[in-house]
Amino acid sequence: MKGIGIALIILGCIGVLMGGMMFGDIGIAALIGAVTAILSGIGFIMVNKRLPA
């Protein structure tokens, strides 16, 4: 789960950069998706810390 969380955070950061380069509504949609990926990645890492190994 930690690997999935890190991958989502990396993809989210790349998505924020790409969404910043886009114009109009598609840029806003890309930014929303990227922020969602970052938040999901943070959630996966938090859950991984709380679950017993």
CYANA upper distance limits for C-alpha pairs under 8 A (distance plus 0.5 A):
  1 MET  CA      5 GLY  CA      6.69
  1 MET  CA     44 PHE  CA      6.64
  1 MET  CA     45 ILE  CA      7.41
  1 MET  CA     48 ASN  CA      6.62
  2 LYS  CA      6 ILE  CA      6.72
  2 LYS  CA     44 PHE  CA      7.12
  2 LYS  CA     45 ILE  CA      5.85
  2 LYS  CA     48 ASN  CA      6.73
  3 GLY  CA      7 ALA  CA      6.61
  4 ILE  CA      8 LEU  CA      6.63
  4 ILE  CA     41 GLY  CA      7.51
  4 ILE  CA     44 PHE  CA      7.76
  5 GLY  CA      9 ILE  CA      6.78
  5 GLY  CA     40 SER  CA      7.64
  5 GLY  CA     41 GLY  CA      4.34
  5 GLY  CA     42 ILE  CA      6.77
  5 GLY  CA     43 GLY  CA      7.96
  5 GLY  CA     44 PHE  CA      5.55
  5 GLY  CA     45 ILE  CA      5.97
  6 ILE  CA     10 ILE  CA      6.73
  6 ILE  CA     41 GLY  CA      6.70
  6 ILE  CA     45 ILE  CA      8.15
  7 ALA  CA     11 LEU  CA      6.63
  7 ALA  CA     41 GLY  CA      7.86
  8 LEU  CA     12 GLY  CA      6.42
  8 LEU  CA     37 ALA  CA      5.94
  8 LEU  CA     38 ILE  CA      6.51
  8 LEU  CA     40 SER  CA      7.53
  8 LEU  CA     41 GLY  CA      5.38
  9 ILE  CA     13 CYS  CA      6.69
  9 ILE  CA     37 ALA  CA      6.89
  9 ILE  CA     38 ILE  CA      5.07
  9 ILE  CA     39 LEU  CA      8.24
  9 ILE  CA     40 SER  CA      8.44
  9 ILE  CA     41 GLY  CA      5.71
  9 ILE  CA     42 ILE  CA      7.71
 10 ILE  CA     14 ILE  CA      6.85
 10 ILE  CA     38 ILE  CA      8.28
 11 LEU  CA     15 GLY  CA      6.52
 11 LEU  CA     34 ALA  CA      7.85
 11 LEU  CA     37 ALA  CA      7.71
 11 LEU  CA     38 ILE  CA      8.30
 12 GLY  CA     16 VAL  CA      6.66
 12 GLY  CA     33 GLY  CA      8.22
 12 GLY  CA     34 ALA  CA      4.79
 12 GLY  CA     35 VAL  CA      6.68
 12 GLY  CA     36 THR  CA      8.08
 12 GLY  CA     37 ALA  CA      5.60
 12 GLY  CA     38 ILE  CA      5.49
 13 CYS  CA     17 LEU  CA      6.97
 13 CYS  CA     34 ALA  CA      7.35
 13 CYS  CA     38 ILE  CA      7.70
 14 ILE  CA     18 MET  CA      6.72
 14 ILE  CA     34 ALA  CA      8.32
 15 GLY  CA     19 GLY  CA      6.28
 15 GLY  CA     30 ALA  CA      7.17
 15 GLY  CA     31 LEU  CA      7.19
 15 GLY  CA     33 GLY  CA      8.18
 15 GLY  CA     34 ALA  CA      5.44
 16 VAL  CA     20 GLY  CA      6.59
 16 VAL  CA     30 ALA  CA      7.81
 16 VAL  CA     31 LEU  CA      5.91
 16 VAL  CA     34 ALA  CA      6.06
 16 VAL  CA     35 VAL  CA      7.74
 17 LEU  CA     21 MET  CA      7.28
 18 MET  CA     22 MET  CA      7.22
 18 MET  CA     30 ALA  CA      8.25
 19 GLY  CA     26 ILE  CA      8.43
 19 GLY  CA     27 GLY  CA      5.27
 19 GLY  CA     28 ILE  CA      7.44
 19 GLY  CA     29 ALA  CA      8.42
 19 GLY  CA     30 ALA  CA      5.55
 19 GLY  CA     31 LEU  CA      5.65
 19 GLY  CA     34 ALA  CA      8.49
 20 GLY  CA     27 GLY  CA      7.05
 20 GLY  CA     31 LEU  CA      7.83
 21 MET  CA     27 GLY  CA      7.85
 22 MET  CA     26 ILE  CA      7.34
 22 MET  CA     27 GLY  CA      5.09
 23 PHE  CA     27 GLY  CA      5.84
 24 GLY  CA     28 ILE  CA      7.33
 25 ASP  CA     29 ALA  CA      6.74
 26 ILE  CA     30 ALA  CA      6.60
 27 GLY  CA     31 LEU  CA      6.67
 28 ILE  CA     32 ILE  CA      6.68
 29 ALA  CA     33 GLY  CA      6.74
 30 ALA  CA     34 ALA  CA      6.60
 31 LEU  CA     35 VAL  CA      6.60
 32 ILE  CA     36 THR  CA      6.66
 33 GLY  CA     37 ALA  CA      6.74
 34 ALA  CA     38 ILE  CA      6.81
 35 VAL  CA     39 LEU  CA      6.70
 36 THR  CA     40 SER  CA      6.57
 37 ALA  CA     41 GLY  CA      6.58
 38 ILE  CA     42 ILE  CA      6.78
 39 LEU  CA     43 GLY  CA      6.68
 40 SER  CA     44 PHE  CA      6.68
 41 GLY  CA     45 ILE  CA      6.84
 42 ILE  CA     46 MET  CA      6.69
 43 GLY  CA     47 VAL  CA      6.63
 44 PHE  CA     48 ASN  CA      6.60
 45 ILE  CA     49 LYS  CA      6.88
 46 MET  CA     50 ARG  CA      7.04
 47 VAL  CA     51 LEU  CA      6.69
